[in-house]
């Protein structure tokens, strides 16, 4: 569930042309991931803290986000995620909430704002904090890109003679966005497989193999680029396989083999329903990547050309 929530809030698309809609959906995703009660997203503007988004924020903590000596300034000064337990929060602020603060970093790595999550689940896992931090980095990048595009549109209207230079800048920014999305998916795949023996090198190899094969088949460039990224998530379903089976050293029993085969269905359920083209392809790869041409694969025993091309 944590992994699915992170992918939903860190894979942006044109449906987020509206900044407030983006922040609102992001806030809902963070609350779902952390089981928090309320969230605020604040930004540092000309030395002052401005809260742009509040969702279910308890009234008794609202001022804590914007005070000159409040939580946002503390998170910005640290420049890294801050976790405060319920007891310590009560001692410091007189309010009984578990708290997670995550900085929003600009392109130079300088904190420009913060995400505040109040009432998080007790004994929150370090993995959850790490994944929220990754999502915050993507949010910062997306907001910076939107600000850049707005400024760029204004400049193009005023200075049509600079159009050529502006287009070059757009391409550079979009290339950076694609790189950031690819890195995010790669890190999610590593998070999903951290219990297994699969390594970052294995994930890279699989990604490169699929790209090379697609090129040799003379498939179009868009397909080749998509499959190189989408194949990274092929074994994401292993996150749902019990340790005693996934990490077993000896040969699996028939019953255990049936359980481990379910990772294809688990991966499909994690990835299904996205509007992103790369995640749509990841969904199909996760489900069908153990099908075989002779029909002896799983989960459905598909045969020959009935197996999707990307498999």
DOTOR-90278 format. One line per field, with one value per residue (C-alpha): residue number from 1; residue in three letters; x, y, z. Coordinates in steps of 0.001 Angstrom, whole numbers, padded with zeros to 6 digits. Layout:
REM DOTOR-90278
nr	(NUM | ...)
rest	(ala | ...)
X	(X | ...)
Y	(Y | ...)
Z	(Z | ...)
//
This chain:
REM DOTOR-90278
nr	(1 | 2 | 3 | 4 | 5 | 6 | 7 | 8 | 9 | 10 | 11 | 12 | 13 | 14 | 15 | 16 | 17 | 18 | 19 | 20 | 21 | 22 | 23 | 24 | 25 | 26 | 27 | 28 | 29 | 30 | 31 | 32 | 33 | 34 | 35 | 36 | 37 | 38 | 39 | 40 | 41 | 42 | 43 | 44 | 45 | 46 | 47 | 48 | 49 | 50 | 51 | 52 | 53 | 54 | 55 | 56 | 57 | 58 | 59 | 60 | 61 | 62 | 63 | 64 | 65 | 66 | 67 | 68 | 69 | 70 | 71 | 72 | 73 | 74 | 75 | 76 | 77 | 78 | 79 | 80 | 81 | 82 | 83 | 84 | 85 | 86 | 87 | 88 | 89 | 90 | 91 | 92 | 93 | 94 | 95 | 96 | 97 | 98 | 99 | 100 | 101 | 102 | 103 | 104 | 105 | 106 | 107 | 108 | 109 | 110 | 111 | 112 | 113 | 114 | 115 | 116 | 117 | 118 | 119 | 120 | 121 | 122 | 123 | 124 | 125 | 126 | 127 | 128 | 129 | 130 | 131 | 132 | 133 | 134 | 135 | 136 | 137 | 138 | 139 | 140 | 141 | 142 | 143 | 144 | 145 | 146 | 147 | 148 | 149 | 150 | 151 | 152 | 153 | 154 | 155 | 156 | 157 | 158 | 159 | 160 | 161 | 162 | 163 | 164 | 165 | 166 | 167 | 168 | 169 | 170 | 171 | 172 | 173 | 174 | 175 | 176 | 177 | 178 | 179 | 180 | 181 | 182 | 183 | 184 | 185 | 186 | 187 | 188 | 189 | 190 | 191 | 192 | 193 | 194 | 195 | 196 | 197 | 198 | 199 | 200 | 201 | 202 | 203 | 204 | 205 | 206 | 207 | 208 | 209 | 210 | 211 | 212 | 213 | 214 | 215 | 216 | 217 | 218 | 219 | 220 | 221 | 222 | 223 | 224 | 225 | 226 | 227 | 228 | 229 | 230 | 231 | 232 | 233 | 234 | 235 | 236 | 237 | 238 | 239 | 240 | 241 | 242 | 243 | 244 | 245 | 246 | 247 | 248 | 249 | 250 | 251 | 252 | 253 | 254 | 255 | 256 | 257 | 258 | 259 | 260 | 261 | 262 | 263 | 264 | 265 | 266 | 267 | 268 | 269 | 270 | 271 | 272 | 273 | 274 | 275 | 276 | 277 | 278 | 279 | 280 | 281 | 282 | 283 | 284 | 285 | 286 | 287 | 288 | 289 | 290 | 291 | 292 | 293 | 294 | 295 | 296 | 297 | 298 | 299 | 300 | 301 | 302 | 303 | 304 | 305 | 306 | 307 | 308 | 309 | 310 | 311)
rest	(unk | unk | unk | unk | unk | unk | unk | unk | unk | unk | unk | unk | unk | unk | unk | unk | unk | unk | unk | unk | unk | unk | unk | unk | unk | unk | unk | unk | unk | unk | unk | unk | unk | unk | unk | unk | unk | unk | unk | unk | unk | unk | unk | unk | unk | unk | unk | unk | unk | unk | unk | unk | unk | unk | unk | unk | unk | unk | unk | unk | unk | unk | unk | unk | unk | unk | unk | unk | unk | unk | unk | unk | unk | unk | unk | unk | unk | unk | unk | unk | unk | unk | unk | unk | unk | unk | unk | unk | unk | unk | unk | unk | unk | unk | unk | unk | unk | unk | unk | unk | unk | unk | unk | unk | unk | unk | unk | unk | unk | unk | unk | unk | unk | unk | unk | unk | unk | unk | unk | unk | unk | unk | unk | unk | unk | unk | unk | unk | unk | unk | unk | unk | unk | unk | unk | unk | unk | unk | unk | unk | unk | unk | unk | unk | unk | unk | unk | unk | unk | unk | unk | unk | unk | unk | unk | unk | unk | unk | unk | unk | unk | unk | unk | unk | unk | unk | unk | unk | unk | unk | unk | unk | unk | unk | unk | unk | unk | unk | unk | unk | unk | unk | unk | unk | unk | unk | unk | unk | unk | unk | unk | unk | unk | unk | unk | unk | unk | unk | unk | unk | unk | unk | unk | unk | unk | unk | unk | unk | unk | unk | unk | unk | unk | unk | unk | unk | unk | unk | unk | unk | unk | unk | unk | unk | unk | unk | unk | unk | unk | unk | unk | unk | unk | unk | unk | unk | unk | unk | unk | unk | unk | unk | unk | unk | unk | unk | unk | unk | unk | unk | unk | unk | unk | unk | unk | unk | unk | unk | unk | unk | unk | unk | unk | unk | unk | unk | unk | unk | unk | unk | unk | unk | unk | unk | unk | unk | unk | unk | unk | unk | unk | unk | unk | unk | unk | unk | unk | unk | unk | unk | unk | unk | unk | unk | unk | unk | unk | unk | unk | unk | unk | unk | unk | unk | unk | unk | unk | unk | unk | unk | unk)
X	(000000 | 002852 | 004520 | 001312 | 000573 | 004064 | 003794 | 000426 | 001707 | 005121 | 004097 | 002766 | 000933 | -001010 | -003976 | -001969 | -001837 | -003567 | -001065 | -003698 | -005061 | -001545 | -000900 | -004301 | -003842 | -000294 | -001502 | -004143 | -001566 | 000824 | -001944 | -002860 | 000772 | 001451 | -002042 | -001833 | -004680 | -003769 | -001159 | 000075 | 002403 | 004271 | 006751 | 009384 | 008660 | 010867 | 011807 | 008187 | 006356 | 003243 | 000998 | -000450 | -002273 | -004014 | -005902 | -007742 | -005324 | -006266 | -006977 | -004663 | -001611 | -002277 | -000155 | 002739 | 003373 | 003725 | 005286 | 008646 | 010113 | 007698 | 008041 | 008594 | 011642 | 012962 | 012617 | 014209 | 017112 | 017715 | 017380 | 016234 | 013245 | 012289 | 010333 | 008941 | 007189 | 003917 | 005549 | 008331 | 005906 | 003715 | 006732 | 007951 | 004673 | 002042 | 000108 | -000210 | 000612 | 003173 | 004805 | 006765 | 008307 | 009922 | 011756 | 011063 | 014380 | 014990 | 017239 | 020364 | 019325 | 018374 | 015170 | 012374 | 009452 | 008206 | 005508 | 004032 | 002154 | 000384 | -001016 | 001088 | 000844 | 002810 | 006207 | 006298 | 008769 | 011976 | 011009 | 007841 | 009842 | 012304 | 009555 | 007765 | 011102 | 011518 | 007989 | 008749 | 011780 | 009589 | 006981 | 009678 | 010878 | 007347 | 006535 | 009806 | 009014 | 005544 | 006964 | 009565 | 006950 | 004783 | 007721 | 008761 | 005320 | 005357 | 008816 | 007867 | 004888 | 007077 | 010166 | 009326 | 012861 | 014067 | 011856 | 014710 | 016621 | 013428 | 012741 | 016223 | 015570 | 012254 | 013967 | 016653 | 014012 | 011888 | 014965 | 015623 | 012031 | 012270 | 015543 | 013966 | 010943 | 013182 | 015309 | 012191 | 010873 | 014307 | 014444 | 010901 | 011907 | 014878 | 012604 | 010218 | 013049 | 015182 | 014499 | 015468 | 018916 | 018155 | 020487 | 020573 | 022852 | 020197 | 017524 | 019826 | 020636 | 016977 | 016215 | 019066 | 018249 | 014657 | 015801 | 018392 | 015925 | 013267 | 015829 | 016886 | 013221 | 013090 | 010274 | 009562 | 011616 | 008759 | 008172 | 011897 | 012195 | 009040 | 010038 | 013501 | 011865 | 008758 | 010717 | 012402 | 009178 | 008804 | 009195 | 007513 | 004995 | 007696 | 006975 | 003906 | 005671 | 006385 | 010047 | 010145 | 009409 | 011122 | 014390 | 014376 | 017781 | 016681 | 014246 | 010673 | 007889 | 005027 | 002892 | 005595 | 006068 | 002372 | 002703 | 005714 | 003938 | 001402 | 003969 | 002802 | -000762 | 000405 | 002555 | -000413 | -002646 | -000012 | 000401 | -003109 | -005216 | -002501 | -002875 | 000883 | 001962 | 005099 | 003125 | 000515 | 003307 | 004827 | 001435 | 001405 | 005036 | 004511 | 001521 | 002815 | 006612 | 006594 | 004406 | 006165 | 005856 | 004958 | 002127 | 003819 | 004290 | 002132 | -000172 | -002491 | -000556 | -000739 | 000827 | 002546 | 001273 | -001431 | 001335 | 001686 | 004634 | 006485 | 006821)
Y	(000000 | 002407 | 001667 | 002123 | 005428 | 006705 | 005854 | 007608 | 010852 | 010890 | 010160 | 013477 | 014215 | 016926 | 016433 | 018503 | 021733 | 023248 | 023765 | 023541 | 020276 | 018865 | 019904 | 018614 | 015172 | 014994 | 015811 | 013073 | 010557 | 011448 | 011090 | 007685 | 006564 | 007689 | 007176 | 010793 | 012996 | 016201 | 017701 | 021167 | 022197 | 025456 | 027507 | 030086 | 033328 | 036389 | 035146 | 034459 | 031155 | 030796 | 027719 | 026915 | 023695 | 022383 | 019101 | 017973 | 020079 | 020166 | 023761 | 023527 | 022871 | 025329 | 028134 | 025726 | 025623 | 029379 | 030696 | 032384 | 029866 | 027064 | 023680 | 024829 | 026864 | 023908 | 021555 | 024114 | 024683 | 020928 | 020489 | 016926 | 014943 | 015470 | 012853 | 013835 | 011285 | 012078 | 012401 | 014692 | 016795 | 017302 | 018275 | 020804 | 022207 | 021165 | 019145 | 015365 | 014352 | 012199 | 014483 | 014076 | 017091 | 016726 | 019611 | 020699 | 021377 | 023684 | 022846 | 023715 | 021462 | 024433 | 023981 | 026201 | 024821 | 021846 | 019183 | 018736 | 015571 | 015435 | 012384 | 009831 | 006174 | 005116 | 003481 | 004742 | 002698 | 004286 | 002999 | 005130 | 008233 | 007510 | 007029 | 010237 | 012036 | 010676 | 011829 | 015297 | 015563 | 014777 | 017306 | 019989 | 019187 | 019285 | 022626 | 024098 | 022880 | 024457 | 027781 | 027638 | 026938 | 029862 | 032256 | 030842 | 031387 | 035011 | 035618 | 034007 | 036356 | 039397 | 038301 | 036148 | 036648 | 034421 | 031475 | 029297 | 029607 | 029010 | 025754 | 024518 | 025247 | 023372 | 020315 | 020398 | 020661 | 017853 | 015642 | 016277 | 015368 | 012087 | 011329 | 012099 | 009878 | 007030 | 007323 | 007357 | 004154 | 002531 | 003379 | 002090 | -001196 | -001440 | -000705 | -003456 | -006004 | -005080 | -008474 | -010476 | -011222 | -009131 | -006158 | -002774 | -004359 | -007006 | -004336 | -002384 | -005481 | -006376 | -002801 | -002734 | -006205 | -005233 | -002007 | -003781 | -006500 | -003906 | -002005 | -005195 | -005869 | -002377 | -001267 | 002454 | 004742 | 005521 | 001816 | 001195 | 004075 | 003011 | -000632 | 000324 | 002083 | -000085 | -003347 | -002078 | -002849 | -006436 | -008048 | -005388 | -008050 | -009815 | -007293 | -009422 | -012810 | -014119 | -014073 | -017787 | -018533 | -015640 | -016102 | -019898 | -021343 | -024814 | -026015 | -024810 | -027299 | -027365 | -025458 | -022817 | -022463 | -021721 | -018944 | -017323 | -017402 | -015021 | -012179 | -011581 | -010929 | -008863 | -006696 | -006191 | -005095 | -002621 | -001010 | -001197 | 001867 | 004433 | 007023 | 007030 | 005186 | 003824 | 002442 | 000953 | -000983 | -001850 | -003286 | -005631 | -006654 | -007414 | -009636 | -011513 | -011645 | -015374 | -016470 | -018753 | -019159 | -022861 | -022053 | -023530 | -020228 | -018477 | -017000 | -017712 | -020131 | -017870 | -019187 | -017725 | -014407 | -014238 | -013053 | -009203 | -008004 | -006403 | -009803)
Z	(000000 | 000853 | -002485 | -004469 | -002683 | -003446 | -007129 | -007362 | -005810 | -007471 | -011080 | -012365 | -015604 | -017443 | -015128 | -012640 | -014612 | -011564 | -008720 | -005977 | -007369 | -007401 | -003795 | -002665 | -004249 | -002951 | 000584 | 000407 | -000772 | 002052 | 004644 | 003235 | 003316 | 006905 | 008351 | 009529 | 010730 | 008941 | 006639 | 005711 | 002876 | 003539 | 001530 | 002444 | 000596 | 001126 | 004581 | 005580 | 005840 | 003666 | 003922 | 000482 | 001324 | 004432 | 004607 | 007744 | 009759 | 013472 | 014516 | 017524 | 015329 | 012472 | 013885 | 014470 | 010718 | 010222 | 013448 | 012977 | 015424 | 014435 | 012806 | 009235 | 010232 | 012223 | 009239 | 006907 | 009300 | 009530 | 005776 | 006344 | 007565 | 011210 | 013193 | 016601 | 018800 | 020523 | 023954 | 022776 | 020724 | 023773 | 025866 | 023263 | 021933 | 024442 | 021839 | 021639 | 018056 | 016308 | 013738 | 010513 | 008783 | 005350 | 003622 | 000067 | -001680 | -004616 | -007563 | -005556 | -002664 | -000478 | 001601 | 000274 | 002257 | 004207 | 004425 | 007923 | 008803 | 012168 | 013940 | 012050 | 012999 | 016076 | 015469 | 011903 | 009849 | 008587 | 005137 | 005191 | 006134 | 003314 | 000734 | 001803 | 001442 | -002109 | -002962 | -001545 | -003832 | -006848 | -005694 | -005423 | -008929 | -010348 | -008671 | -009901 | -013401 | -013285 | -012050 | -014786 | -017480 | -016316 | -016435 | -019795 | -021329 | -020164 | -021615 | -024937 | -025248 | -024591 | -026481 | -029471 | -030714 | -027862 | -028851 | -030049 | -026755 | -024797 | -026648 | -025815 | -022140 | -022287 | -023728 | -021031 | -018297 | -019754 | -020070 | -016409 | -015522 | -017425 | -015653 | -012269 | -012995 | -014141 | -011010 | -008828 | -010444 | -010099 | -006395 | -005871 | -007498 | -005131 | -002172 | -003281 | -003673 | -000663 | 000960 | -002105 | -003512 | -006569 | -006720 | -008405 | -011016 | -011766 | -012229 | -014550 | -016578 | -017093 | -018128 | -020654 | -022038 | -022823 | -024489 | -026652 | -027732 | -028588 | -030685 | -032505 | -033304 | -034856 | -032587 | -032484 | -030269 | -027877 | -027193 | -026665 | -024200 | -022322 | -021921 | -020664 | -017688 | -017292 | -017056 | -013884 | -011986 | -013242 | -009809 | -007670 | -006553 | -004539 | -001802 | -000982 | -000826 | 002720 | 003805 | 004574 | 000915 | -000867 | 001049 | 001216 | 000253 | -000816 | -003430 | -003075 | -002416 | -004933 | -002443 | -001901 | -005655 | -006035 | -003441 | -005088 | -008464 | -006961 | -007139 | -010725 | -009562 | -006587 | -008879 | -011196 | -008300 | -007084 | -010498 | -011993 | -012694 | -013427 | -016207 | -016796 | -019966 | -018322 | -015358 | -017691 | -019400 | -015979 | -014980 | -017998 | -017510 | -013809 | -014674 | -017711 | -017408 | -016496 | -019421 | -021931 | -025680 | -025236 | -022840 | -019750 | -017971 | -015381 | -014126 | -017076 | -019259 | -022306 | -025480 | -028527 | -029823 | -027154 | -024816 | -024923 | -027009 | -024075 | -022400)
//
